[in-house]
Structure formats: C-alpha cells, structure tokens
Amino acid sequence: MMTRYIFEPNDFHNTFGGHKPVLSVLSGDEISTSIVDAHGRDGKGRILAHSPNPLTGPFYIQNAALGDSLVIELQKLHPNRMDGWSYDVMKSHLLEPALAAKLPERSMLEWMIDPKKGTVSPTKNQIYPPLPLRPVLGCIGVAPALGESITSYTCGNFGGNMDYQGIVEGVNITLPVFVEGALLFIGDGHALQSSGEITGSGVETSFDVEFKVELKKNHLVHWPRIEDERYIITIGNAQPLEKAIQVATSEMILWLGEEWAMDFLESNILMSQVVEYEPGNLVSREYTIACKIPKKILPGKRHVI
C-alpha cells in the first residue's frame, strides 16, 4: 500500500552523498516537501542554508541497491513565495572574447512571481512583457558511487545540478542507484529558466514539491533518463561538451535496444534523422546535454521493464 509522507526540512546539504537519510520510504510512496532557493532562502523569506544550491534530503528508498534504478515522478513543482532573483549578465565563456570583455560586473535582479496570472517579471527595468511562469527543478540526484560526496554546483551520472529545462512537473526521471537506499536529493527551484541557464541562474526561488518514487530492481541505467508525454530523453553530464553528447547519445541507443528491441544499426538509422539535442547546464564544471526522440515515431510495441 502506498504511503504519502509530509516532510518539513530543517537541515540542508550542499553535496550529493555523505549525509544520513532524513526519511525512509518504500517503492510507490509519495513525498510532499519543500526546497529553499539557491542561496538558502525559504518560502517565508528566511535564510536557512548557504549556497550553492542547498538540497533537501537525502531520502532513503528501502531495498534499493547497486544495479537498480530509481524512477521519480515529479507531481508538483510550485513556487511558495512571490519573489525571486537572478543574475543579469551571462557567463563570459559563452561569448566571443571581444564581447565578453564588455560585460559589466554581474549584479542581481529581483523578480515578481504571480502564480494566479502565471507570470514572472523583473521589479525594475520592465522593458519586456511579463514572462511565462514555468517552474523547473535545477537539482535532482542520488548519492554517487564509491562513497563520494560531490558538490551541488555540478552534475554527473548520478544526476545533480543539471539545470535542464525539461525537468518540470509531470515528468518521470530515472536515475542509477549506486549505494544502498539510493539517497535521493532535490533542490534549486527556478520559476523560469533559459536553456543552458546562461547567466548561472534562472529566476531562483523556493518551491513546494511533491513526488513519487518507484524502484526498478536489477534495471541498470548508466545516465539519467527522462520521459514526458511527448519525448524520451537521455542526459549526458560531462566536459568537454562533446563528451556530454557522447554519453547522452550512447544511453539513448541502449534505451532503444532495451524497450523497443532495436539493434545497433536500427538505432543509428532512426536517430540520425530524428534526434533533437538541447543544452542543460552550460555554466558549471560539467555540461549537460539532453538527447531527445519524439515518442510518436518510435516503432513497434514497447517492452516495459
């Protein structure tokens, strides 16, 4: 029987791994909780933690072990306050040197969030129309392998600070399990965010979050996978950018073989014409690339593992 937990966090962490679990749940259970923003501010405006990207968790999933995978269904991502912040200029490495040299010193902008209207707007210099509210979860990941503890500023095969626009309410995210209990962490809410998070921020704010966890025993995945109504998506987190593309593309080939019984050549032929690539995190130590295939063109009956 499924149990629904309400968890109110008091302590937050700046690393994936290296922490005792805050709650133990079973596969199929649901968790309602909250996350602070990237600088540690909660829904009441209190600073409860420090940057970068304080994480809620970890959540211990009973019976999870190395070689399993964990599916997280994001059921709710709602900003729980009406303000946010961002940086105003993009990272210099994303510009040619002549333009990068002209960048002013980076400053913070304040934003208004209006959930009823579904908009976000800067409080000053409002030369733009209100922008659409589209909550994105910047950080989601499990404890890395070999007892590592990795900063919440970056990402890897465990997930992490992927800052991918597609991690929104309603998607399923599949992560590899490396340690007993998986140890799931979440954090870094964005009311809106560009592809690549090119300033090093979205509209950063705190969230109320609800999600469901499902454990898949003896189901090995190597890199994060995402599924929404329209796409299957694999994620590569690495540097250089070519490496991130390689691992995302390779993981997609493996997925097509597992669930659509496509051999290596068949996968190559299909992917060569239909794959869509999108950037996630382009500003931290590891880059994020999403490899996407529209579900409507996938051939044959799906083999559900």
Backbone as numpy.savetxt, mean C-alpha at the origin, in Angstrom:
# Nx Ny Nz CAx CAy CAz Cx Cy Cz
-16.28 -19.49 12.82 -17.13 -18.30 12.82 -16.24 -17.05 12.82
-16.61 -16.11 11.98 -15.85 -14.87 11.88 -16.07 -14.00 13.11
-14.99 -13.38 13.58 -15.06 -12.43 14.69 -14.64 -11.06 14.18
-15.35 -10.03 14.65 -15.00 -8.66 14.28 -14.41 -7.98 15.51
-13.18 -7.49 15.36 -12.46 -6.85 16.45 -12.44 -5.34 16.25
-12.57 -4.60 17.34 -12.35 -3.16 17.35 -11.08 -2.91 18.16
-10.06 -2.41 17.49 -8.76 -2.21 18.13 -8.40 -0.73 18.11
-8.16 -0.15 19.30 -7.74 1.24 19.42 -6.25 1.28 19.72
-5.44 1.73 18.78 -3.98 1.71 18.99 -3.52 2.80 19.94
-2.53 2.44 20.73 -1.88 3.40 21.62 -0.41 3.60 21.28
0.21 2.57 20.76 1.62 2.61 20.37 1.74 2.40 18.87
2.72 3.04 18.27 2.92 2.96 16.83 4.40 2.68 16.57
4.68 2.10 15.41 6.04 1.66 15.10 6.48 2.24 13.76
7.78 2.44 13.64 8.36 2.99 12.41 9.15 1.96 11.62
8.95 0.69 11.96 9.57 -0.39 11.21 8.58 -1.53 11.01
8.76 -2.23 9.89 8.08 -3.49 9.66 8.95 -4.59 10.28
8.38 -5.32 11.24 9.13 -6.34 11.94 9.73 -5.81 13.23
10.07 -6.75 14.13 10.76 -6.38 15.35 9.87 -5.95 16.48
8.56 -6.24 16.41 7.64 -5.80 17.45 6.68 -6.91 17.84
6.24 -6.88 19.09 5.28 -7.86 19.57 3.89 -7.56 19.03
3.11 -8.61 18.74 1.76 -8.38 18.19 0.85 -7.68 19.18
-0.06 -6.87 18.63 -1.03 -6.14 19.46 -2.37 -6.86 19.53
-2.60 -7.79 18.61 -3.87 -8.50 18.56 -3.67 -9.79 17.78
-4.26 -10.86 18.24 -4.19 -12.17 17.58 -5.55 -12.50 17.00
-5.60 -12.82 15.71 -6.87 -13.09 15.04 -6.75 -14.37 14.21
-7.89 -14.87 13.78 -7.96 -16.04 12.92 -8.23 -15.63 11.48
-7.90 -16.51 10.56 -8.28 -16.30 9.17 -9.79 -16.13 9.06
-10.22 -15.10 8.34 -11.63 -14.80 8.20 -12.12 -13.70 9.12
-11.31 -13.32 10.11 -11.71 -12.27 11.05 -11.59 -10.89 10.41
-12.33 -9.94 10.99 -12.31 -8.56 10.54 -11.81 -7.67 11.67
-11.09 -6.61 11.29 -10.51 -5.69 12.26 -10.91 -4.26 11.90
-11.40 -3.53 12.89 -11.69 -2.11 12.75 -10.71 -1.36 13.63
-9.95 -0.43 13.03 -8.92 0.27 13.78 -8.68 1.65 13.16
-7.59 2.28 13.53 -7.27 3.60 12.98 -5.77 3.71 12.77
-5.38 4.66 11.94 -3.97 4.95 11.70 -3.75 6.45 11.84
-2.57 6.82 12.32 -2.19 8.23 12.37 -1.57 8.64 11.04
-1.37 9.94 10.84 -0.78 10.37 9.58 0.73 10.15 9.59
1.39 10.54 8.51 2.81 10.23 8.34 3.71 10.91 9.36
3.20 11.95 10.03 3.95 12.61 11.10 3.43 12.26 12.49
2.47 11.33 12.57 2.02 10.82 13.86 0.80 11.50 14.45
0.07 12.30 13.67 -1.10 13.01 14.19 -2.36 12.17 13.99
-3.21 12.10 15.02 -4.40 11.26 14.95 -5.63 12.07 14.55
-6.79 11.44 14.61 -8.02 12.07 14.18 -8.47 13.23 15.04
-7.93 13.34 16.26 -8.25 14.45 17.15 -7.18 15.53 17.13
-6.21 15.38 16.25 -5.16 16.37 16.12 -4.00 16.19 17.08
-4.00 15.10 17.84 -2.92 14.86 18.80 -1.75 14.18 18.12
-0.54 14.57 18.45 0.66 13.90 17.94 0.99 12.75 18.88
0.82 11.53 18.39 1.00 10.33 19.20 2.25 9.54 18.83
2.91 9.91 17.74 4.08 9.16 17.28 4.93 10.09 16.44
6.06 9.59 15.97 6.95 10.42 15.17 7.13 9.80 13.78
7.56 10.62 12.84 7.78 10.15 11.48 9.04 9.28 11.42
9.21 8.46 10.36 8.36 8.39 9.18 7.26 7.34 9.31
6.08 7.66 8.85 4.99 6.71 8.65 4.76 5.78 9.84
4.32 6.30 10.98 4.03 5.42 12.11 2.97 4.38 11.74
3.20 3.16 12.16 2.37 2.02 11.75 1.52 1.52 12.90
0.28 1.14 12.58 -0.59 0.42 13.51 -0.33 -1.07 13.36
-0.27 -1.78 14.49 0.00 -3.21 14.47 1.24 -3.53 15.28
1.79 -4.75 15.10 1.38 -5.75 14.11 0.24 -6.65 14.62
-0.53 -7.15 13.65 -1.61 -8.08 13.91 -1.12 -9.50 13.61
-1.32 -10.38 14.56 -0.85 -11.77 14.47 -1.98 -12.62 13.91
-1.72 -13.31 12.81 -2.72 -14.18 12.19 -2.38 -15.61 12.58
-3.23 -16.21 13.36 -2.97 -17.55 13.89 -2.80 -18.56 12.76
-1.85 -19.45 12.93 -1.53 -20.54 12.00 -0.76 -20.08 10.76
-0.49 -18.79 10.62 0.30 -18.32 9.48 1.76 -18.73 9.66
2.36 -19.23 8.57 3.75 -19.71 8.63 4.43 -19.45 7.30
5.75 -19.55 7.31 6.55 -19.37 6.10 6.01 -20.26 4.98
5.82 -19.68 3.80 5.28 -20.42 2.65 3.80 -20.24 2.44
3.12 -19.59 3.41 1.71 -19.24 3.23 1.61 -17.85 2.60
0.40 -17.44 2.30 0.16 -16.06 1.89 -1.03 -15.51 2.66
-1.04 -14.20 2.80 -2.07 -13.51 3.56 -2.81 -12.56 2.62
-4.14 -12.70 2.57 -4.98 -11.82 1.76 -5.67 -10.83 2.68
-5.53 -9.55 2.38 -6.16 -8.49 3.17 -7.19 -7.80 2.29
-8.45 -7.86 2.68 -9.52 -7.16 1.97 -9.73 -5.81 2.65
-9.45 -4.73 1.95 -9.63 -3.39 2.51 -11.09 -2.98 2.37
-11.80 -2.99 3.49 -13.24 -2.74 3.47 -13.59 -1.28 3.69
-12.72 -0.55 4.39 -13.01 0.86 4.68 -11.71 1.62 4.85
-11.59 2.74 4.14 -10.49 3.69 4.30 -11.11 5.09 4.34
-11.34 5.62 5.53 -12.02 6.90 5.66 -11.16 7.89 6.46
-10.86 9.06 5.91 -10.22 10.09 6.73 -11.08 10.39 7.96
-10.45 10.52 9.12 -11.22 10.78 10.35 -11.00 12.18 10.90
-10.50 13.07 10.05 -10.46 14.48 10.38 -10.60 15.26 9.08
-10.78 16.57 9.18 -11.09 17.38 8.00 -9.92 18.23 7.54
-8.72 17.83 7.94 -7.54 18.55 7.46 -6.43 17.55 7.13
-5.52 17.99 6.29 -4.36 17.20 5.92 -3.22 18.11 5.53
-2.11 17.52 5.13 -0.95 18.32 4.74 -0.21 17.61 3.61
0.58 18.39 2.90 1.45 17.83 1.86 2.67 18.72 1.73
3.65 18.26 0.97 4.76 19.12 0.55 4.39 19.76 -0.78
5.05 20.86 -1.10 4.62 21.66 -2.24 5.44 21.46 -3.51
6.67 20.96 -3.41 7.47 20.79 -4.63 7.93 19.34 -4.73
8.09 18.91 -5.95 8.45 17.52 -6.18 9.91 17.25 -5.86
10.23 15.98 -5.76 11.61 15.59 -5.48 12.52 15.94 -6.66
13.71 16.43 -6.36 14.59 16.96 -7.40 15.05 15.88 -8.38
15.13 14.61 -7.95 15.63 13.58 -8.86 14.63 13.24 -9.96
13.41 13.78 -9.86 12.41 13.55 -10.89 12.44 14.62 -11.98
13.30 15.59 -11.84 13.44 16.65 -12.84 14.82 16.62 -13.46
14.93 17.17 -14.68 16.24 17.37 -15.27 17.01 18.39 -14.44
18.34 18.28 -14.41 19.13 19.11 -13.50 18.88 20.61 -13.61
18.65 21.11 -14.82 18.46 22.55 -14.97 17.20 23.02 -14.25
16.15 22.23 -14.33 14.92 22.59 -13.62 15.03 22.28 -12.13
15.67 21.17 -11.81 15.81 20.81 -10.40 16.53 21.90 -9.62
17.49 22.57 -10.27 18.25 23.63 -9.60 17.38 24.83 -9.25
16.24 24.98 -9.90 15.35 26.11 -9.66 14.29 25.82 -8.59
14.26 24.61 -8.07 13.25 24.28 -7.07 13.46 25.11 -5.81
12.39 25.70 -5.28 12.52 26.41 -4.00 12.65 25.41 -2.85
13.00 25.90 -1.69 13.04 25.03 -0.51 11.65 24.47 -0.24
11.61 23.21 0.09 10.33 22.54 0.27 9.59 23.06 1.50
8.29 23.31 1.32 7.44 23.76 2.41 6.21 22.86 2.51
5.50 22.98 3.61 4.29 22.20 3.81 3.06 23.02 3.47
2.10 22.38 2.83 0.81 22.97 2.53 -0.26 22.34 3.42
-1.24 23.13 3.84 -2.38 22.61 4.56 -3.55 22.43 3.60
-4.33 21.38 3.83 -5.46 21.03 2.97 -6.72 20.88 3.79
-7.86 21.18 3.17 -9.17 20.92 3.76 -9.74 19.66 3.12
-10.30 18.79 3.95 -10.92 17.56 3.47 -12.41 17.65 3.76
-13.23 17.50 2.74 -14.69 17.57 2.89 -15.30 16.24 2.47
-15.51 15.32 3.42 -16.05 14.00 3.06 -17.45 14.08 2.44
-18.27 15.04 2.88 -19.63 15.13 2.34 -19.61 15.51 0.86
-18.76 16.45 0.50 -18.64 16.84 -0.91 -17.70 15.93 -1.68
-16.88 15.15 -0.95 -15.92 14.27 -1.60 -14.79 15.03 -2.25
-14.29 16.07 -1.55 -13.25 16.92 -2.14 -12.12 17.18 -1.16
-10.95 17.56 -1.71 -9.83 18.09 -0.93 -9.37 19.36 -1.62
-9.00 20.36 -0.81 -8.60 21.67 -1.36 -7.50 22.27 -0.51
-6.48 22.92 -1.12 -5.49 23.64 -0.32 -6.13 24.83 0.37
-5.70 25.12 1.59 -6.30 26.24 2.33 -5.82 27.59 1.81
-4.69 27.61 1.09 -4.18 28.84 0.50 -3.87 28.59 -0.97
-3.74 29.70 -1.74 -3.39 29.61 -3.16 -4.35 28.69 -3.93
-5.63 28.91 -3.71 -6.63 28.04 -4.32 -6.89 28.45 -5.77
-5.90 28.24 -6.60 -6.05 28.55 -8.03 -6.66 27.37 -8.77
-6.80 26.24 -8.09 -7.34 25.04 -8.72 -8.75 24.80 -8.20
-9.59 24.13 -8.98 -10.87 23.70 -8.42 -10.64 22.63 -7.37
-11.62 22.38 -6.50 -11.46 21.30 -5.52 -11.12 19.98 -6.22
-10.23 19.22 -5.60 -9.79 17.94 -6.16 -10.59 16.81 -5.53
-10.72 15.67 -6.23 -11.56 14.59 -5.71 -10.91 13.87 -4.53
-11.69 13.62 -3.50 -11.25 12.80 -2.38 -11.14 11.35 -2.84
-9.95 10.76 -2.70 -9.73 9.37 -3.10 -8.72 8.74 -2.13
-9.20 8.22 -1.01 -8.30 7.70 0.02 -7.44 6.55 -0.47
-6.15 6.64 -0.18 -5.15 5.63 -0.56 -4.36 5.26 0.70
-4.11 3.96 0.88 -3.29 3.49 1.99 -1.85 3.39 1.53
-0.97 4.22 2.11 0.42 4.25 1.65 1.24 3.06 2.10
1.01 2.58 3.33 1.82 1.51 3.91 0.96 0.31 4.29
1.32 -0.84 3.79 0.75 -2.10 4.26 1.80 -3.18 4.02
2.08 -3.96 5.06 3.11 -4.97 4.90 3.15 -5.92 6.08
3.90 -6.99 5.91 4.11 -7.98 6.96 5.56 -7.90 7.44
5.87 -8.66 8.48 7.24 -8.70 8.97 8.14 -9.35 7.92
9.29 -8.77 7.61 10.20 -9.35 6.62 10.82 -10.66 7.11
11.51 -11.32 6.21 12.17 -12.60 6.51 13.38 -12.40 7.41
13.81 -13.48 8.02 15.08 -13.58 8.75 15.17 -12.63 9.94
14.01 -12.28 10.50 14.01 -11.42 11.67 14.39 -9.99 11.40
14.40 -9.57 10.14 14.77 -8.19 9.82 13.73 -7.21 10.35
14.17 -6.00 10.59 13.31 -4.88 10.95 13.63 -3.76 9.98
12.66 -3.40 9.12 12.93 -2.50 8.00 12.08 -1.24 8.14
12.70 -0.08 7.91 12.04 1.19 8.10 10.74 1.31 7.31
9.78 2.00 7.91 8.48 2.24 7.26 8.57 3.28 6.16
9.76 3.80 5.91 9.96 4.74 4.80 10.09 4.01 3.46
10.40 2.71 3.49 10.69 2.02 2.25 9.83 0.77 2.10
10.15 -0.07 1.12 9.29 -1.20 0.77 10.15 -2.34 0.23
9.52 -3.51 0.04 10.23 -4.68 -0.45 9.25 -5.79 -0.78
9.73 -7.05 -0.75 8.82 -8.15 -1.06 7.77 -8.37 0.03
7.98 -7.79 1.20 7.04 -7.86 2.31 5.91 -6.85 2.20
5.94 -5.99 1.19 5.03 -4.85 1.06 5.74 -3.61 1.53
5.11 -2.84 2.44 5.76 -1.67 3.00 5.20 -0.37 2.49
6.06 0.63 2.37 5.66 1.97 1.95 5.62 2.03 0.42
4.60 1.39 -0.14 4.52 1.26 -1.60 3.88 2.48 -2.25
3.06 3.23 -1.50 2.46 4.47 -2.03 1.90 4.28 -3.43
1.17 3.20 -3.61 0.58 2.89 -4.92 -0.87 3.34 -4.93
-1.25 4.10 -5.94 -2.59 4.66 -6.06 -3.70 3.60 -6.02
-3.36 2.37 -6.36 -4.38 1.32 -6.44 -4.71 0.67 -5.12
-4.05 1.06 -4.02 -4.35 0.46 -2.72 -5.45 1.30 -2.07
-6.68 0.99 -2.47 -7.85 1.76 -2.10 -8.91 0.83 -1.51
-9.94 1.43 -1.00 -11.06 0.68 -0.43 -11.62 -0.30 -1.47
-11.83 -1.54 -1.05 -12.44 -2.54 -1.91 -11.48 -3.51 -2.56
-10.17 -3.25 -2.50 -9.22 -4.16 -3.15 -8.80 -5.28 -2.19
-8.30 -6.36 -2.78 -7.66 -7.43 -2.03 -6.15 -7.37 -2.28
-5.38 -7.43 -1.23 -3.92 -7.41 -1.32 -3.40 -8.73 -0.77
-2.56 -9.41 -1.55 -1.96 -10.67 -1.12 -0.48 -10.44 -0.85
-0.03 -10.84 0.33 1.37 -10.67 0.74 1.97 -12.02 1.12
3.26 -12.23 0.85 3.93 -13.44 1.32 4.01 -13.45 2.84
4.02 -14.63 3.43 4.24 -14.77 4.87 5.67 -15.27 5.08
6.42 -14.56 5.92 7.82 -14.90 6.17 8.09 -15.39 7.59
7.18 -15.03 8.52 7.40 -15.38 9.93 6.10 -15.93 10.51
6.22 -16.60 11.62 5.04 -17.12 12.31 4.08 -15.98 12.64
2.82 -16.15 12.25 1.81 -15.14 12.52 1.73 -14.02 11.52
2.63 -13.99 10.56 2.69 -12.99 9.48 3.06 -11.60 10.00
2.39 -11.11 11.06 2.65 -9.80 11.67 2.38 -8.67 10.67
1.12 -8.32 10.55 0.64 -7.33 9.58 0.64 -5.93 10.18
1.19 -4.97 9.43 1.23 -3.56 9.81 0.52 -2.72 8.74
-0.11 -1.60 9.17 -0.73 -0.66 8.23 -0.45 0.76 8.68
-0.49 1.71 7.74 -0.30 3.12 8.10 -0.25 4.02 6.87
0.00 5.33 7.11 0.28 6.29 6.04 -0.94 6.54 5.15
-1.96 7.20 5.72 -3.17 7.51 4.96 -3.02 8.75 4.09
-3.56 8.66 2.87 -3.58 9.79 1.94 -5.01 10.05 1.49
-5.49 11.27 1.65 -6.81 11.63 1.15 -6.82 11.72 -0.37
-5.66 11.95 -0.93 -5.45 11.99 -2.38 -3.96 11.85 -2.60
-3.59 11.27 -3.74 -2.16 11.05 -4.00 -1.92 10.89 -5.49
-0.84 11.47 -5.97 -0.44 11.29 -7.37 0.16 9.91 -7.58
0.21 9.49 -8.84 1.05 8.35 -9.18 2.49 8.72 -8.86
3.19 7.82 -8.14 4.58 8.08 -7.80 4.80 8.87 -6.54
3.73 9.48 -5.99 3.85 10.34 -4.81 5.05 11.28 -4.98
5.02 12.11 -6.03 6.23 12.76 -6.53 6.78 13.87 -5.63
6.00 14.38 -4.68 6.55 15.33 -3.73 7.05 14.64 -2.46
6.86 13.33 -2.38 7.16 12.61 -1.14 5.99 12.60 -0.19
4.82 13.06 -0.66 3.61 13.04 0.17 2.40 13.03 -0.74
1.30 12.48 -0.21 -0.01 12.76 -0.75 -0.60 13.86 0.11
-1.92 13.94 0.15 -2.57 14.76 1.17 -2.64 13.88 2.41
-1.67 14.07 3.30 -1.46 13.17 4.43 -2.48 13.45 5.53
-3.13 12.37 6.00 -4.11 12.52 7.06 -4.29 11.18 7.77
-5.05 11.19 8.85 -5.32 9.97 9.60 -6.60 9.32 9.10
-6.71 8.02 9.31 -7.82 7.23 8.77 -8.47 6.38 9.85
-9.76 6.09 9.67 -10.41 4.91 10.23 -10.34 3.82 9.17
-9.96 2.63 9.59 -9.70 1.53 8.65 -10.43 0.27 9.11
-11.00 -0.44 8.16 -11.56 -1.76 8.43 -11.06 -2.72 7.36
-10.67 -3.92 7.78 -10.18 -4.90 6.83 -10.44 -6.31 7.33
-10.42 -7.23 6.39 -10.60 -8.66 6.68 -9.33 -9.39 6.27
-8.91 -10.38 7.06 -7.73 -11.16 6.72 -8.13 -12.60 6.39
-7.47 -13.15 5.40 -7.69 -14.55 5.02 -6.34 -15.20 4.77
-6.10 -16.30 5.41 -4.85 -17.02 5.28 -4.98 -18.10 4.21
-4.02 -18.15 3.29 -3.95 -19.22 2.29 -2.75 -20.09 2.61
-3.02 -21.29 3.11 -1.96 -22.20 3.51 -1.25 -22.78 2.29
0.08 -22.87 2.42 0.92 -23.48 1.38 0.68 -22.84 0.01
0.46 -21.55 0.02 0.27 -20.79 -1.22 1.38 -19.76 -1.31
2.41 -20.08 -2.04 3.60 -19.25 -2.09 3.46 -18.15 -3.13
3.57 -16.90 -2.69 3.75 -15.77 -3.61 5.08 -15.13 -3.24
5.69 -14.47 -4.20 7.02 -13.91 -3.97 6.99 -12.40 -3.75
5.99 -11.74 -4.33 5.86 -10.29 -4.26 4.38 -9.95 -4.07
4.07 -8.75 -3.61 2.67 -8.39 -3.39 1.83 -8.50 -4.65
0.58 -8.94 -4.44 -0.41 -9.01 -5.52 -1.64 -8.25 -5.08
-2.31 -7.61 -6.03 -3.52 -6.83 -5.75 -4.58 -7.23 -6.76
-5.83 -7.27 -6.30 -6.93 -7.53 -7.23 -8.07 -6.57 -6.91
-8.59 -5.91 -7.96 -9.80 -5.11 -7.81 -10.84 -5.61 -8.81
-11.90 -4.88 -9.04 -12.96 -5.35 -9.92 -12.50 -5.49 -11.36
-11.52 -4.71 -11.77 -11.14 -4.65 -13.18 -9.80 -5.29 -13.50
-8.88 -5.36 -12.54 -7.51 -5.75 -12.85 -6.97 -6.79 -11.86
-6.01 -7.59 -12.35 -5.06 -8.25 -11.46 -3.75 -7.47 -11.58
-3.05 -7.33 -10.44 -1.92 -6.41 -10.37 -0.81 -7.06 -9.55
0.39 -7.02 -10.05 1.55 -7.45 -9.27 2.45 -6.25 -9.01
3.15 -6.30 -7.88 3.94 -5.15 -7.42 5.41 -5.54 -7.30
6.27 -4.71 -7.88 7.71 -4.84 -7.68 8.23 -3.66 -6.90
8.99 -3.94 -5.85 9.59 -2.89 -5.01 11.10 -3.08 -5.00
11.82 -2.24 -5.73 13.27 -2.47 -5.85 13.93 -1.24 -6.47
15.24 -1.21 -6.41 16.04 -0.28 -7.19 17.11 -1.08 -7.92
17.47 -0.67 -9.15 16.93 0.45 -9.90 15.51 0.17 -10.39
14.94 1.12 -11.10 13.57 0.99 -11.57 13.39 -0.25 -12.44
14.42 -0.59 -13.23 14.33 -1.77 -14.09 14.13 -3.04 -13.27
14.75 -3.11 -12.09 14.58 -4.28 -11.23 13.15 -4.38 -10.73
12.55 -3.26 -10.36 11.16 -3.26 -9.92 10.25 -3.76 -11.04
10.53 -3.35 -12.27 9.74 -3.82 -13.41 9.94 -5.33 -13.61
11.17 -5.78 -13.48 11.46 -7.21 -13.64 10.68 -8.07 -12.67
10.70 -7.70 -11.38 10.05 -8.57 -10.41 8.53 -8.51 -10.53
7.97 -7.34 -10.84 6.53 -7.25 -11.03 6.08 -8.07 -12.24
6.86 -8.00 -13.32 6.52 -8.75 -14.53 6.66 -10.25 -14.30
7.70 -10.66 -13.62 7.90 -12.08 -13.35 6.80 -12.64 -12.45
6.40 -11.85 -11.46 5.32 -12.31 -10.57 4.01 -12.46 -11.33
3.77 -11.61 -12.33 2.56 -11.73 -13.14 2.59 -13.03 -13.96
3.74 -13.37 -14.52 3.86 -14.62 -15.27 3.53 -15.81 -14.37
4.05 -15.79 -13.15 3.76 -16.87 -12.21 2.27 -16.94 -11.88
1.64 -15.80 -11.69 0.22 -15.76 -11.34 -0.64 -16.31 -12.49
-0.32 -15.91 -13.70 -1.07 -16.41 -14.85 -0.95 -17.93 -14.98
0.22 -18.46 -14.67 0.39 -19.90 -14.71 -0.39 -20.62 -13.63
-0.40 -20.06 -12.43 -1.08 -20.69 -11.30 -2.60 -20.73 -11.47
-3.19 -19.62 -11.85 -4.65 -19.50 -11.77 -5.34 -19.51 -13.13
-4.59 -19.35 -14.21 -5.21 -19.42 -15.55 -4.54 -20.47 -16.43
-3.66 -21.28 -15.83 -3.01 -22.41 -16.51 -2.33 -22.01 -17.81
-1.75 -20.82 -17.84 -1.04 -20.35 -19.02 0.43 -20.74 -18.92
0.96 -21.29 -20.00 2.38 -21.62 -19.97 3.22 -20.37 -20.23
4.54 -20.54 -20.18 5.45 -19.38 -20.24 5.28 -18.60 -21.54
5.19 -19.30 -22.67 5.04 -18.62 -23.95 3.69 -17.94 -24.05
2.63 -18.62 -23.62 1.30 -18.01 -23.67 1.24 -16.73 -22.85
1.85 -16.77 -21.67 1.88 -15.56 -20.84 2.63 -14.43 -21.52
3.77 -14.76 -22.15 4.55 -13.74 -22.85 3.75 -13.10 -23.98
3.06 -13.91 -24.75 2.30 -13.38 -25.89 1.19 -12.45 -25.42
0.45 -12.89 -24.40 -0.64 -12.06 -23.89 -0.11 -10.77 -23.28
0.87 -10.90 -22.40 1.37 -9.73 -21.69 2.01 -8.72 -22.63
2.60 -9.20 -23.71 3.28 -8.28 -24.63 2.33 -7.29 -25.28
1.03 -7.56 -25.23 0.06 -6.68 -25.87 -0.89 -5.98 -24.90
-1.02 -6.47 -23.66 -2.07 -5.93 -22.80 -1.57 -5.37 -21.46
-0.32 -5.61 -21.09 0.16 -5.16 -19.79 0.13 -3.64 -19.69
-0.26 -3.14 -18.53 -0.19 -1.73 -18.19 0.72 -1.57 -16.97
1.68 -0.66 -17.05 2.56 -0.39 -15.91 2.19 0.95 -15.28
2.23 1.00 -13.95 1.98 2.24 -13.21 3.03 2.38 -12.12
3.48 3.61 -11.88 4.42 3.80 -10.77 3.70 3.92 -9.44
4.30 3.36 -8.41 3.93 3.67 -7.04 5.00 4.59 -6.48
5.59 4.19 -5.39 6.60 5.01 -4.72 7.81 5.26 -5.63
8.07 6.53 -5.92 9.25 6.92 -6.70 10.22 7.78 -5.90
10.02 7.85 -4.60 10.80 8.83 -3.84 11.60 8.25 -2.68
11.39 7.00 -2.30 12.16 6.45 -1.20 13.24 5.51 -1.73
13.84 4.75 -0.84 15.02 3.95 -1.21 14.72 2.92 -2.29
13.54 2.33 -2.24 13.12 1.36 -3.25 11.97 1.96 -4.04
11.95 1.71 -5.35 10.86 2.18 -6.20 9.79 1.11 -6.30
8.56 1.55 -6.59 7.43 0.64 -6.74 6.86 0.73 -8.14
6.67 -0.42 -8.78 6.03 -0.51 -10.09 4.91 -1.54 -10.01
3.75 -1.17 -10.55 2.62 -2.08 -10.65 2.50 -2.59 -12.08
2.35 -3.90 -12.23 2.12 -4.54 -13.53 0.67 -5.01 -13.54
-0.13 -4.50 -14.50 -1.58 -4.70 -14.47 -2.06 -5.41 -15.74
-3.06 -6.29 -15.56 -3.74 -6.91 -16.68 -5.24 -6.80 -16.46
-6.01 -6.32 -17.46 -7.47 -6.27 -17.31 -8.05 -7.68 -17.19
-8.90 -7.88 -16.22 -9.47 -9.21 -15.98 -10.36 -9.68 -17.14
-10.97 -8.74 -17.84 -11.91 -9.13 -18.87 -11.27 -9.84 -20.05
-9.93 -9.72 -20.20 -9.29 -10.38 -21.34 -8.61 -11.69 -20.93
-8.66 -12.05 -19.66 -8.00 -13.29 -19.23 -8.75 -14.50 -19.78
-8.03 -15.46 -20.37 -8.68 -16.56 -21.06 -9.05 -17.70 -20.11
-10.14 -18.40 -20.45 -10.47 -19.65 -19.75 -11.00 -19.43 -18.35
-11.26 -20.56 -17.69 -11.80 -20.55 -16.35 -10.67 -20.40 -15.33
-10.90 -19.58 -14.35 -9.89 -19.33 -13.33 -9.85 -20.47 -12.33
-8.63 -20.90 -12.02 -8.43 -21.91 -10.99 -8.14 -21.18 -9.67
-9.11 -21.20 -8.76 -8.98 -20.49 -7.50 -8.22 -21.37 -6.52
-7.13 -20.85 -6.01 -6.29 -21.61 -5.08 -6.81 -21.47 -3.67
